[in-house]
Amino acid sequence: MNVNSSERPRAFFTPLQVAMTATNSALYAAIGIMTYMGIFAPPPIGVVRFWPVVVIPGVFATLFGPWVGGIGAAIGIFASDMFVHGNALLSITVGVPSNFLGFFLLGYVAKKEISLRKLAPVLIIGALIVIAGVYSITSFLPETFAFTGLSTTDAIILFLGAVGGSYVLIIIVAFLWPEWRSYGVASVIGLGTGSAIIGLGLWAYSQLFVWFGPSKAPFYFSLLWFIWTFTTEIPFLLLLGPPVLKACYRAFPSLAPLNKSEANYKC
């Protein structure tokens, strides 16, 4: 019995997606190694690299879908981790899942049409996160200062610069550049999720494998790792992503979202 081609089940991964996943992972690993410049989070929490290359899987996830972005990022971070520190267990338990889920969510949300009405819950959640973060910083300040030397004001400014600044950027993008609204929200959701996994994952890992002499990392270090990761990576996603995507849409119009022409994408 003949089956009409339009009725045939679509392959989970097309040859193009397989090729783009491989390209994504290779670029993420290679350019990441070249651009982190040996910079890590400040002592004593210096285990997370400065990582501007997040824009690569962010772009691939937006263009080719969440699986391409997530799997490519997971493979790429594992390869770069093996080159930089060689701790496979740490990479598999923290780096790989944080990158996979973060960029999977980015690619998934970026494909959605996010109206101002749908944006409201995101903004409410963001406001609650800001409030909870400031409360956590003030509650744990005495212990935090002993490890980092940060005053209450310093810690709050650092946190607000990361989360609060991104919160403001989402509002600006949503109103001034609505064509990039979905990508902006997706970037914050995806990176926020990945950063949270890194923060909590590193803390959990430190409980099993002590890094800080005879003591284990206190729980509030997860917040500091989250802040460092989110703060140093979100600007590259929000500022570099749209121009790169716009160039891709111009070169390959078929990659642009349905019902939207390249001319609609302004930077």
KALINJO-V875271 format. One record per pair of residues at least 6 apart in sequence whose ideal C-beta (glycine too) atoms are under 8 Angstrom apart, sorted by the first residue. I is the first residue (numbers start at 0). J is the second residue. Records with the same first field share a line. If there is no record, write none. Layout:
# KALINJO-V875271
I = J, J
This chain:
# KALINJO-V875271
12 = 20, 66
15 = 63
16 = 63, 64, 66, 67
19 = 59, 62, 63, 67, 71
20 = 59, 63, 66, 67, 70, 71, 74
21 = 71
22 = 59, 71
23 = 55, 56, 59, 63, 67, 68, 71, 72, 75
24 = 70, 71, 72, 73, 74, 75, 78
25 = 75
26 = 55, 75
27 = 52, 55, 56, 71, 72, 74, 75, 76, 79
28 = 74, 75, 76, 78, 79, 82
30 = 52, 55
31 = 50, 52, 55, 75, 76, 79
32 = 79, 82, 83
34 = 51, 52
35 = 48, 49, 50, 51, 52, 83
36 = 49
38 = 48, 49
39 = 45, 46, 47, 48, 49
40 = 46, 47, 223, 224, 227
41 = 147, 227
43 = 146, 147, 211
44 = 146, 147, 216, 220, 223, 224, 227
46 = 201, 210, 224
47 = 197, 201, 224, 227, 228
48 = 83
49 = 231
50 = 228, 231, 232
51 = 231, 232, 235
52 = 235
53 = 190, 232, 235, 236
54 = 235, 236, 239, 240, 243
55 = 75
56 = 68, 69, 71, 72, 75, 98, 102, 105
57 = 68, 102, 105, 186, 189, 236, 240
58 = 240, 243, 244, 247
59 = 67, 68, 71, 102, 106
60 = 67, 68, 69, 72, 102, 103, 105, 106, 109, 189
61 = 68, 105, 106, 109, 110, 182, 185, 240, 244
62 = 244, 247, 254
63 = 106, 254
64 = 106, 110
65 = 102, 103, 104, 105, 106, 107, 110
66 = 103, 106
67 = 106
68 = 102, 103, 105, 106
69 = 98, 99, 100, 101, 102, 103, 106
70 = 99
71 = 102
72 = 98, 99, 101, 102
73 = 95, 96, 98, 99
75 = 98
76 = 90, 94, 95, 98
77 = 87, 90, 91, 94, 95
80 = 86, 87, 89, 90, 94
81 = 87, 90
89 = 204
92 = 200, 204
93 = 196, 197, 200, 201, 204
94 = 197
96 = 196, 200
97 = 192, 193, 194, 196, 197, 200
98 = 193
100 = 192, 193, 196
101 = 189, 190, 192, 193, 194, 196
102 = 189, 193
103 = 189
104 = 185, 188, 189, 192
105 = 185, 186, 188, 189, 190
106 = 185, 189
107 = 185
108 = 181, 184, 185, 188, 189
109 = 181, 182, 185, 186
110 = 181, 256
111 = 181, 185
112 = 181
113 = 121, 180, 181, 184
115 = 173
118 = 169, 173, 180, 184
121 = 169, 184, 187, 188
122 = 166, 169, 170
125 = 162, 165, 166, 169, 187
126 = 166
128 = 162, 191
129 = 158, 159, 162, 163, 166
132 = 158, 162, 222
133 = 155, 158, 159
135 = 219, 222
136 = 143, 151, 154, 155, 158, 222
137 = 151, 155
139 = 217, 219, 222
140 = 151, 154
142 = 217, 219
143 = 149, 154, 219, 223
144 = 150
146 = 217, 220
147 = 154, 223
149 = 157
157 = 226, 230
158 = 222, 226
160 = 230
161 = 226, 229, 230, 233
162 = 191, 226, 229
164 = 233
165 = 187, 229, 233, 237
166 = 187
168 = 183, 187, 233, 237
169 = 183, 184, 187
172 = 179, 180, 183, 237
173 = 180, 183, 184
176 = 183, 241, 265, 266
178 = 259, 263, 264, 265
179 = 241, 264
182 = 240, 241, 244
183 = 237
186 = 233, 236, 237, 240
187 = 233, 237
190 = 228, 229, 232, 233, 236
191 = 229
193 = 228
194 = 224, 225, 228, 229, 232
195 = 225
197 = 224, 225, 228
198 = 220, 221, 222, 223, 224, 225, 228
199 = 221
201 = 216, 220, 221, 224
202 = 216, 218, 220, 221, 224
205 = 211, 215, 216, 220
206 = 215, 216
209 = 215
210 = 216
241 = 264, 266
242 = 266
244 = 264
245 = 261, 264, 265, 266
247 = 254
248 = 254, 255, 261, 264
249 = 261
252 = 260, 261
255 = 261, 264
